[in-house]
């Protein structure tokens, strides 16, 4: 297996690389990442010198560069994780999401089709022993009521530019399999949390706000519900789907951990009071309700019985265990938080100084 992980310097990607690089099936692991504000090579310092590891700084929107990486490393398997993923950012600036999540996926699919199925393919049977895994989100399904679960047959109904761009990418993958025979599977996962998550998402935002004794923002009434999945559980599920998932299938990956946002915020406040009493205690008083964001889906919940039934995967972490480990990780890695924030400010300032390009890219 010559495995290409896109977005490998990001949150989920770096955790996946740490977890799978020692697998004996992998001969070569290529990390393709353009190192935007959310991608940090510091996340991969422990594997940077590994003999299997290669890093390629390439933007998925650069079609020729993507094709060159796929061909140069004779990629046989793809874990496609790279994406613009922050809902609030997609609302204020949807263009980057369209370019990266849709056009970038198209470029990657085309590169794999050319290598695996094209006239210069050196495979004994076109497409044999290859696999494209599109890592998607439960947000493509839209919003649930107070009961029920998303299944693999739930119709797509995205409600934000982010989820719409991911839905479009999923459909491209499906089309490439049905039209060209590209071997592919799709996963739709619930909200991830854990080490190395960029501090703009809910859980790291809450942790950092409490540590700084700043108001902790909670959208609306705080009762929006999400199913939470520890990132290491997700990494194991992706490996199982990559190796043993049925071609052309979709697998939902969930943590069986439904929590209202307000309950999560309260739990984190209590954990920091316990684990870092020097912060001052009584952190729940920092909670501040703010205006709800546009198109805020009320509830997501994943039915993950298919992957459990077919591949034997179930999450190993309860939310209580995972969130405790996550809070402790951030307490122990404040230098990492400061570093990624500083780099983010530098990238943002440079992009603002350069101004928008002709394509609308940063």
Buried (B, 14 or more C-beta within 10 A) or exposed (E): BBBBBBBBBBBBBBBBBBBBBEEEEBEBBBBBBBBBBBBBBBBBEEBEEEEBBBBBEBBBBBBEBBBBBBBEBEBBBBBBBBBBBBBBBBBEEBBBBBBBBBBBBBBBBBBBBBBBBEEEBEEEEBBEEBBBBBBBBBBBBBBBEEEEBBBBEBEBBBBBBBBBBBBBBBBBBBEBBEEBBBBBBBBBBBBBBBBBBBBBBBBBBBBBBBBEEEBBBBBBEBEBBBBBBBBBBBBBBBBBBBBEBEBBBBBBBBBBBBBBBBBBBBBBBEBBBEEBEEBEEEBBEBBEBEEEEEBBBEBBBBBBBBBBEBBEBBBEBEBEEBBBBBBBBBBEBEEBBEEBBEBBEEBEEEBEEEEEEEEEEB
